[in-house]
Amino acid sequence: MKLCIIRNTYRISRFMFIRKVVLRRGYALTIRGSLWLLLLIGLGCATGNVGPTPILVKRTQMHMGTWVSITAVATDRETAQNATSAAFEEIHRLEALLSTWIKDSELSRVNGAAGKEAVSVSPDTMKVLEASVSMARLTEGGFNILVGPAVEAWSVLDQQQIPSEADLDRIRPLTNLNALHLNQTQGTVYLEKSGMRVDVGGIGKGFAADMAVEAMQKAGATAGVVALSGDIRTFGHLPDGTTFPFAIRHPRREGAILAFIDLQNEAISTAGDYERYFERDGIRYHHVLDPATLQPARDCQSVTVIAKDGLTADGLDTGIFVMGRERGLALVETMPDVGAVIVDREGKVWVSSSLQGRVRIKNDGE
């Protein structure tokens, strides 16, 4: 059955929210982490349409430790199905390289050889690592792919423990990016100290979304969305020629929406303190650590970044969260094709100049 997309207002406050998909009054509301894709799906097409109606196919699978939702638009169902399959295959391929949960992945081998020897890696793995180092410089150390041992020490989802300063002092040398050596000529990675660990979870999903979009386009998709939890990349238009509407989650109201934005050929990613955390004595302890202190970053509740590619959006949201609202916004204002929506520690919403007029903050009645 062919589907047409019909635009309407974002009247969703009366809908029942669930973790996967809500269908009511024609809406398909896909909830993935911090970002919700809003599609208004109608049956049939408006009278007077000329030519074949594009087909929209949506599929969901588990990859990279999260639900991955892929939507493809194409001229026929077979092409759309093939495009989603190509995207899933690409994400699965990258997972085998980058996931530290897979014992024989390239990054697991790098971590296993820490303090011993350099490990050869593929061009894709090297690209992600190089981008991570560049992001660390750009965010003045706010983004750091070596903080894994500190995140494990906090264990916000399992043991919910507060490590001592002595514990953090012991871990700190393992998070020094100067001890990560990338040899582009030889294609090798070397970690100086035993116990060091690379984890690209804060940027790898954005890269995977970029690569999945390339695979979809090669397979013939004219438009689509790749969503890996809160890391999303879009391209093209919906079948009616409009852009993809998204809702940004409110960081302090469960199931509530903070703002709306439409995306076209862009990526969006959110970092927040509300998905992995625990509270003790009225203090929230979460997993986004400041690499300088190895304590939870405190200046923001959430940071949403819109950029042309997922690699940039995914790494930058974490880096800005650590930098804080003032320095983070100042950085965004220097970057072309990048925008941000920041909720600071007091709950005030800040929107970068490039997104003024595009982001619509939700009113209480919506």
N, C-alpha and C positions, 0 to 999 in steps of 0.2 A: 504494500500500500504506500503510495507517495504521500509525503508530508509537506505542507506549506507552513511557513512561519508568518504569523500575523502580529504586528506590533500593537502594544497597548500600554497603559500606565502600569507602574509597578505597585499595584495594590496587593500586598502580600501579608499584611499584618494579621489577618484573620486565619491564615493558613496554619495547619498543624505541621511543625517542623519535625523531621526525622533525619537519621544520619545518611540515608541514601538518596531516594528520589521522592518528591511529593508531586502528585498529579491531582489538580483540582481546578475547576473552571478554566481548563485549557493550559494551565501552567505546568511546566516541568522545572522543578527547583532542585538542582543537584547540589548537595552539600558536601564539600570536601575541605576539611580543616578550616581555614580562615576566609576562604573565598567561595562564594556561591554563584553558580552559573544559572541565570534566569532565561529560560526559553519559553515563549508563548507559542504552543503548537496547536494548529488548527487542522481539521480534516478537510481535504479538498483545497481548491485555489480560488482566488478572486476571479470573478467573471471578466473575460477579456484578455487573460494572459495569453501570450503568443509563444509557441515553442514548447519543448518538453520541460516539465517541472523537475528541478534538481531534487535528488534524493538525499535525505539525511539519515545517517546510520550512527547509532551510539552503542558502544560496548564498554564493559568494565571488567578488569582483571586485577589480580594482586601481583604487584611487582615492587621491588625495592622497599619492601616492608610496609607498603601502603596500597590502598586502592587506587588504581590508575583508570581514569575515565577518558575515553577517546571518542570524539564526535567527528565524523567526516561528511562532507557535502560533495557530491559528484553527479555526473549526468545520468548515471544508472546505478542500480543497487550493487551489481557485481564489482564495479570499480570502487564504490564506497566501502564495501566489505574488504576488498583487497587492500585498500589504503589503511584501514584500521589494523588489519593483520600485519602489514609492513611496519606500522608504528610499534605495535606490541613486540614484534621480533627485534626491532632495533633497541627498545628499552631493555629487553631480556639480554641482548648481547652486551650492552653497557653494564648491566648489573653484574654480569660474570667478570667484568674487569674491575669495577669500582667498589663493589659491596664488601665491607669488612666482615659481614656475617657469613660470607662464602669462604671456606678455608683455603681454597686454591685460587682465589681471585688475585689479580696483580697487586692490589693494595694490601691484601693479607700477606702476600709474599714479601712485599716491601717492609711491612711491620714486623714480620717474623725474622727478618735479617737485620733489624735495627742494631747498630753497634758492631756489626760483623762485616757486611759486605754490601756493595751496590747491587741493585736488581734491575734487569732490563724490563722495560714496559713498552706498551704499544703507543703509537702517536696520539690516540684519543686520551689515554690516561695521562700522558705528558701534557696535553693541551689543558686538561682540567687542573693539573697541579700548577702549571705556569699561570693560568688565570687566577688561581687561588692566591699565589704569591703576589700577583699584581693587585688583587683586591685588598690584600693585607696592607700594601703600601698606600693604596688609594684611601683607605679608611683609617689610616694612622694606627694600624695594628688592631682595629676593632674586629676585623674578621681574621680568624686564625684556625687553620685546619689541624693544628696539633694540640688543641685543648681537650681532646678526648680523655686523657687520664684524669683531668680535673673534673670533667662532667661525670665520670664514673665515681669519683670520690664523693660527689654530692648525692648521686643516686636518687634523684628527686621522685622517681616513680616507684622504686622498690624499697630500699632501706630508709629513704627520706632522712638522711643523716646530714648533720652540719659538720664538715671537717674542721679540724683545728688549724690554726695558723701554721703550726709545725708540719702538719700533713701537707698543706698547700705549699710551704717553702720547699719541702722535699720534691714535690711534683713540678714546681716552676721551671727548673732547667729542662724538663722534657717538653716544654711548650715553646721553646725558643726557635723561631723560624730560621735563624741563622744556622741552625744545626740540620736544616733540611737542604740537601744538595741535589740539584737537578742538572744533569749533564745532557743537554739537548743534542750535542754532536754524537755521543755514544748511545743516547736513548736510555739512560740509567737514572735511578733514584737511590740516594743513600741517606739514611738517618744515622747521625753520629753516635747517639747514646742508646744503650739498651733500655727498653721500656718506653721509648718514643713510639707514637702511633699516629699515622695519618688517617683522618676521617673526613671525606668530602661530602658528608651528608648535608652540609649547609650550602652547597653549590652544585652538587652532582645531579640533583633532580632537575634543576633548571637547564643544565647541559643536555640531559636526556630528553627533555621536552623539545629543545631545539633540534636535536638529531631526529627525533620522531617526526617532527613537522617536515623536515627534509625528505624523510622516507615516504610520508604521505603524498607530498607533492610529486615525487618521482613516480608514485603509483597512480597518479591521475586525479587526486582529490583537488577540487577547486577552492575549498575552504575547510576549516575545521578547528577543533580545540583539543589540545593535549593537556590533561590535568593530573598531576602527580601530587595528591594531597593539596597543599596550598600553593604549589608552584604550577603556573598555567601559562601556556603559550597559544596564541590564536593566529590564524591567517585567513585572508579572504573575507567574504561576506556570507551572511545567512541567505537561504534561498530567495527571500524577498528583497535582497539587496541591502539589507541593513547590517549594522555591526553587532558584535556579541555583547550582551548586557551582563554585568557582574554586580554582585553585592558584596561589600566588605563587612565582615563580622564585627559586632561591637565587642570590645575586649573585656567588658565588665557585666554584660547582660546576656545570659545564656539564651541562645536561639534568636537574639535580636540583631538587627542590621544597623550598621553605622552610616554607610554611604553607598551610592550607586555610581558606576562608571561603565561606559561602553568602550570596547577595545576592538581595534582593527590592526592586524599585522603587528601585534605587541604581546609582551609578556607581563605578567603580574605575579608578585610574590609577597607574602606577609610573614613577618616574624613577630611573635607576641609572647607575653609572660603568662598566658592563661590556659595552655594545653598541657604542659608538663610542669607541674609545680606542686608544692605543699605549703601549708601555713603552720607557723608555730609562734605562739605568743603575739599574734596579730601581725606577723611579718610574713610576706610571701617570698618563698625561695623557689626560683625557677631555673630552667636549664640553659638560658642564654647568658653565658658567663663573660665578664670583662677579662680578656687575656692579661691585662696589666695587674689585676688584683686577684683573679680567679674566684671572684665573688659574683653573684648575679648582678647584671647591669640594672640600674635603678631609675634612669631618667625617662624611660618610655614604657607605656603599656602595650603599644603595638606600632609597627612600622610597615606600611604597604608601599612597594616600589613598582612603578610602571616603567618599562624600558622596551627597546626594540628586540631584545633577545633574553631568553630565560637565564642564561649564564650570568648576565649582569644583574638582572632583577633578584635572582636567588641569593647571590653573594652580598649584594648591596643592602638588602633589608636587614640582615644580621649585623653587618658592619655599622650601619646607621643606628640601629637599636643600641649598640654599645657606645657609639660616639655621643649619643644624646641628641635632643631636638635641635639645639642651636647650631652645633657644629655639623650635624647631619643635614639640616636644611641648607646651610651655607655650601656644603659640598654639592648637593643636588643642583643648586642654582648655577653651578659652573659646568654642568654636564648637559650637552645637547641630547634631546630625545629621551630624557629621564625625568620622571616626576615622582613625588612622594606624598603620602598622606600619613601624618604622624599624630598619634595620641600620646601626649606627654604624661608625666607621672601624676598630674592633677586631673587628667581626663580631658584636657582641652585639645581640640582638633586643629591641626595645622596643615595647610595644603600649599604645596610649592606653586610658584607662579605659572609654570607650564601646564598645570592642571586646573587653574582657575577657569571656571566656565564649563569644565568637563565633569568634575566631581560634584555630585549633588548629595549634600548631607541630608539624611533621612529626618523628616519631621516626626514628632511623636504620634501624629494621627495616621501615619502611613503604615 
